[in-house]
Amino acid sequence: MYDLMVESARPPAGRIAVTSPYDGRHLDAAATSGPGHVDDALKTAYALFRDRSEWLSIPLRVKILSKAASLIRSKLEELTLLAASEGGKPYVDSKVEVVRAIDGIHLCIETLRGHPGSVIPLGTTKATTGRIAFTQKEPIGVVVAVSAFNHPLNLIVHQVGPAVASGCPVIVKPAEDTPLSCLRFVQILREAGLPDEWCQVVIADDNKTAEQLVTDDRVGFFSFIGSSRVGWMLRSKLAPGTRCSLEHGGAAPAVLAKPFDQTTAAAAIAKGGFYHAGQVCVSVQRVFAPADEAEKFAKELAKLAKKLVVGAPEEKGTDVGPLIRMREVDRVSKWVDEAVDAGAKLLCGGKKVSDSCYAPTVLLNPPDDAKVSTLEIFGPVVCVYAYDSLSAAVAQANSLPIAFQAAVFCKNIDVAQRLCRELDASAVMINDHSAFRDDVMPFAGLRESGLGVGGIPYTMEDMQIDKMVVIKSG
């Protein structure tokens, strides 16, 4: 049982049980916070920010983060199993997530130590003669971070790590399905020397409490990872002056253009489409292939999908684990059945493996207006569409109100560059799947898929201000 991690003398509002999405077994429990706890947490965090004598020095922040990274490395197996058991991502991929978290913390340190500020070129006009100006970084204020379930440790590192590095008091609200990795990470930060009040965790007792946390006028920066419906709603209710970044979902396209290597493309798309059972905002969902090669490619992809092992996420041999909730399995199953009834060709999968798992599925030519074609599936389903011209493929790829990362498979650099230019995406991967990411990269949803730019260096930029100093001297 995790106790409250809020600076408050009030008793917990209640508790939530955290269970395995795979088999429903009890994992742990955590105390929840109510409106009073939220007010106490914000009061504490805001008082820290307003009192500059309490700010953490840069050397101390570096020391804390360095120690935290070392502690995570020493607990690699524990944190891997924790993330896998609560989030359902298979063991091998969860271990990669923990290693990325370590690297992410080091990236926070590197960004912090290498952020130089700037010199403003005064003295170039008569009016500015005898003056020099420069900028330095300062924390923006209290950070409130609301996170998603699908990367229960690394997403928290991406939101909390930059806040700590930037010198901002931070209050984090993890996903209710996966709070344990967040709670454990904050424990590690405190063990590394971060004073408790600089990072608090709120597990809200209801949506009204969560909204109170986000929309309070003491919040300087709001970081959100989750559904577009919730993200845009919360943005509309932010207090005047609160800055924000939103990261939502997508339905990532991959365009295969002649000449392309079918083996390379199929292997990459199998990974990018079925990784974490498709529960990634940049998972490959829609593949556009030349009409005379689409069915052949789809069958090759289906052959790979059939080989994937679906099972318990803690097992090292598992390729695809459960969906986060059993009702999501029912939703995905319904969407696939509707697409098949409307004319899509089912090449593999299309069925439940259990109440919590869905078989990796490949559909050929589902209707353009089917849910699998127009909405984010967030499940292990990849759709392949035949196209007659590249222009038609690009038009279909760009037809949705959501846009994030995309992929192009082509051996002709001129064609690949054309597609990079024409696709609506913040990032295009050439000869790799759309879910590729390194934490130093910018990561941004376009249109309804988000606002602002993620990635640790970019998040740190958002969580700081540039304070300019102008010196006049004869």
LUMTORMAR-182559 format. One record per residue (C-alpha): residue in three letters; x, y, z. Coordinates in pm, whole numbers, plus 50000, padded with zeros to 5 digits. Example, Ala and Ser with C-alpha at 12.3 -4.5 7.8 and 13.67 -1.06 7.14 Angstrom:
REM LUMTORMAR-182559
ALA512304955050780
SER513674989450714
END
This chain:
REM LUMTORMAR-182559
MET500005000050000
TYR501395033649894
ASP500585062050133
LEU499825097550023
MET502725115649858
VAL501165149849914
GLU502285175750168
SER499065174350367
ALA498045164450718
ARG494635152650596
PRO493835115450595
PRO493555098950250
ALA490325103950060
GLY490285066649988
ARG492345040649810
ILE492485023949471
ALA493444988149399
VAL495894983049113
THR495404950748922
SER497124932648636
PRO495504939848300
TYR496444904548193
ASP494814882948461
GLY493224907548702
ARG495364897648999
HIS495884923149274
LEU499244940749253
ASP499094968149515
ALA497004997049642
ALA497505034449667
ALA495935062549868
THR493835088049683
SER493565125749721
GLY490525148149743
PRO489985185649690
GLY491645194650021
HIS494775175149937
VAL494985192449599
ASP494765226449763
ASP497465216650016
ALA499725203749739
LEU499355235349530
LYS499835257649833
THR503095239849917
ALA504405239849560
TYR503495276049493
ALA505115287849817
LEU508325270349713
PHE508315287649377
ARG507585322049522
ASP510435319749775
ARG513595322049567
SER515725314149870
GLU514205279149860
TRP515065272249497
LEU517265241949438
SER520695250949301
ILE521775236248968
PRO524595215549127
LEU522065200649371
ARG519615192449091
VAL522405175248898
LYS523415155649206
ILE519845144149275
LEU519185133748916
SER522525115548889
LYS521775095949205
ALA518265088049083
ALA519625074048755
SER522045051948948
LEU519265039649175
ILE517045030948880
ARG519895011448721
SER520354992049045
LYS516624983849043
LEU516364975348673
GLU514724941348719
GLU512294953348986
LEU511154983048778
THR510904962148461
LEU508584937148625
LEU506574964948789
ALA505994982848459
ALA505174950248280
SER502754937948545
GLU500744970248580
GLY500894982348220
GLY500894949848023
LYS503854958247801
PRO505934926447752
TYR509034921247965
VAL511574927647688
ASP509944960547589
SER509434970947951
LYS513144965948015
VAL513874988747718
GLU511525014247877
VAL513455013848206
VAL516795017348025
ARG515325046547830
ALA514205062248157
ILE517795061148284
ASP519025077147964
GLY516235102947987
ILE517395114048330
HIS520955117548202
LEU519575137947911
CYS517895161148164
ILE521295166548326
GLU523055172347994
THR520415197247884
LEU520555215348216
ARG524345218148218
GLY524545227747852
HIS521825254247840
PRO523825286247786
GLY521255314047766
SER522055340147501
VAL523665373647439
ILE521475400447280
PRO523335421847021
LEU522975456647172
GLY525375484747094
THR524535483546727
THR522545516246724
LYS523045550146885
ALA520185543647128
THR521745511247256
THR525325523247284
GLY526845515847622
ARG524525487047696
ILE524915449347702
ALA522145423647742
PHE521995386547811
THR519415360447909
GLN519465333348173
LYS517085304748242
GLU514635304948532
PRO511875280048624
ILE508445288948488
GLY506555280048806
VAL504555250948943
VAL504315222248695
VAL501275199448694
ALA501795167948489
VAL498975144248392
SER500215111948239
ALA499015081548042
PHE499175044248108
ASN501115030647814
HIS504655038847931
PRO504135039948309
LEU507735048648397
ASN509195066348097
LEU506305090548045
ILE506645101248408
VAL510385106148356
HIS509605127548050
GLN507335150248254
VAL508835150048605
GLY512525147848508
PRO512515180648310
ALA510545197948588
VAL513085187848852
ALA515985196848622
SER514425230748544
GLY513915238448911
CYS510125237048908
PRO508045222849193
VAL506005195049029
ILE502755177249106
VAL502195146048897
LYS498965127248839
PRO499645092448695
ALA497085071748509
GLU494795053548751
ASP495505020548577
THR499275023848620
PRO500235045448919
LEU502795021949075
SER505775029848851
CYS505175067048908
LEU504965062849285
ARG508125041849283
PHE509975067549072
VAL509045095749308
GLN510225074549600
ILE513545070549417
LEU513835108249360
ARG513285113949730
GLU515815086949816
ALA518225105149584
GLY517875136949791
LEU514915155849640
PRO512945172049925
ASP509455156849942
GLU507655189449874
TRP509395194349537
CYS507625164449380
GLN504165153949496
VAL501845127249356
VAL498095131649333
ILE495905101649258
ALA492585119649234
ASP489495104949393
ASP487385116949099
ASN487515137548779
LYS486385169248956
THR489405167549186
ALA491705161748890
GLU490225191848709
GLN490735213249020
LEU494435204049018
VAL494905213648654
THR492885245748635
ASP494115263248951
ASP495685297348888
ARG498815287249079
VAL499795263648796
GLY502545277648575
PHE502805249248324
PHE500455220448244
SER501885189048079
PHE499295164347948
ILE499615130147786
GLY496335112747710
SER493175113947500
SER492415143847279
ARG488915146947424
VAL490255151947777
GLY493325172147674
TRP491485198547473
MET488755200847737
LEU491285207548012
ARG493165232947798
SER489945252547755
LYS489675255348134
LEU493235265648219
ALA493695297048426
PRO494895327948235
GLY498665326748201
THR499065289148240
ARG501135275447954
CYS500685239747838
SER501705211047614
LEU499325183847501
GLU500245149847359
HIS497345129847217
GLY496975100546979
GLY497275093846610
ALA496585068146340
ALA500045067346187
PRO500345061045813
ALA503125041845640
VAL503455046645264
LEU505185019645057
ALA506475034344732
LYS508245015944452
PRO510955004844470
PHE510784992644831
ASP512124962345016
GLN509104941645120
THR510984921245380
THR512394952145552
ALA509054970245542
ALA507054940645674
ALA509434934445965
ALA509474971146064
ILE505714975346036
ALA505094943446236
LYS507144958446518
GLY505714993446485
GLY502134981246459
PHE501994953746720
TYR504474967246978
HIS502674970447314
ALA499564956147144
GLY499324987946935
GLN498795009647243
VAL501225036847135
CYS500215070846997
VAL502475066646692
SER501815029446625
VAL501575020446256
GLN497855017446186
ARG497375024945815
VAL499675010845546
PHE499345023045187
ALA500794999644924
PRO500814999644541
ALA497684982244411
ASP499614954244239
GLU501624946244557
ALA499204954144840
GLU497794919044892
LYS501224903044865
PHE502604926845125
ALA499594922545354
LYS500024884745345
GLU503724888345431
LEU502794910745724
ALA500144885745834
LYS502704857745825
LEU504864877146072
ALA501874886246287
LYS500884849646324
LYS504314841846470
LEU503994867046752
VAL503524851847096
VAL500554866147284
GLY500624861147658
ALA501644872048005
PRO503684904147995
GLU506114892248265
GLU507244862948045
LYS510434869647850
GLY509114851747542
THR505954872547508
ASP505744895847206
VAL502244910047257
GLY500584914547594
PRO497084924747703
LEU495154956247634
ILE494964978847936
ARG491304970448010
MET489074941447909
ARG486474965047767
GLU489114977247521
VAL489404941647388
ASP485644941847326
ARG485884975647151
VAL488714964646919
SER486874932346842
LYS483734951646751
TRP485634975746523
VAL487334946946339
ASP484044927746298
GLU482364958946159
ALA485204963945907
VAL485064927745793
ASP481274928945758
ALA481714960345545
GLY484134943245306
ALA487614942445463
LYS489574910545400
LEU490764894545725
LEU494224879345674
CYS495014869946034
GLY493784875146386
GLY490354890446419
LYS489574872946744
LYS490064874247118
VAL492854852947258
SER491394857847604
ASP489274883347790
SER492364905847809
CYS494264898647486
TYR493444903047118
ALA495244884946838
PRO497534905846613
THR495314913846318
VAL495904923945957
LEU493054937745746
LEU493224943645371
ASN491284972645220
PRO488804981245495
PRO486315008245386
ASP487555043945409
ASP484755052745650
ALA485225023045885
LYS486275030346244
VAL489565011946186
SER490265036545903
THR489215068946070
LEU489855065546446
GLU492855056246655
ILE492575018546714
PHE494965016347010
GLY494984978846964
PRO496994952546770
VAL495394959346430
VAL497144970646111
CYS495184979945798
VAL496664977345447
TYR495144997945164
ALA495834994444791
TYR496475027044605
ASP496615035444235
SER498765066744264
LEU501045082244523
SER498895113344520
ALA495865092444616
ALA497845075444895
VAL498975108745036
ALA495465123045019
GLN494065093445214
ALA496925094445464
ASN496275131645524
SER492485128845539
LEU492065125845918
PRO491885154046175
ILE494745137546364
ALA498385137846254
PHE501565127346433
GLN504475106846298
ALA504535088145968
ALA506705063345779
VAL507905059345421
PHE509475028245270
CYS511235035144942
LYS514685030144786
ASN514355061044565
ILE515495091044768
ASP513675115644542
VAL510345097944590
ALA510985094444963
GLN511735131544991
ARG508575140044799
LEU506515119545044
CYS508255135345341
ARG507245169345207
GLU503645159945127
LEU502655139345431
ASP500985157645719
ALA503295147046002
SER505645162446254
ALA508215135346178
VAL508655110945890
MET510765079445925
ILE512305066945602
ASN512645028945584
ASP511635025445948
HIS508325023846132
SER506505054646262
ALA506915044846629
PHE510695049746627
ARG511735075046887
ASP514775086647074
ASP514225108947376
VAL516415136747237
MET514085140446937
PRO511205165346915
PHE507875147346952
ALA504775166446850
GLY501195158846756
LEU499655181246492
ARG496065193146457
GLU493915173946708
SER496865151946801
GLY498445177447031
LEU499945211147106
GLY503575220547163
VAL506655198647134
GLY507685170047360
GLY511085153947398
ILE513185161347703
PRO515215191447575
TYR512055207247432
THR510045200947747
MET512775217447954
GLU512615247447723
ASP508865249747791
MET509355247148166
GLN511745276648183
ILE511655313348095
ASP514405334647947
LYS515035363448186
MET516875391848019
VAL519265415148200
VAL520295448348041
ILE523315466548183
LYS524005502848105
SER527535513948162
GLY529615542848038
END
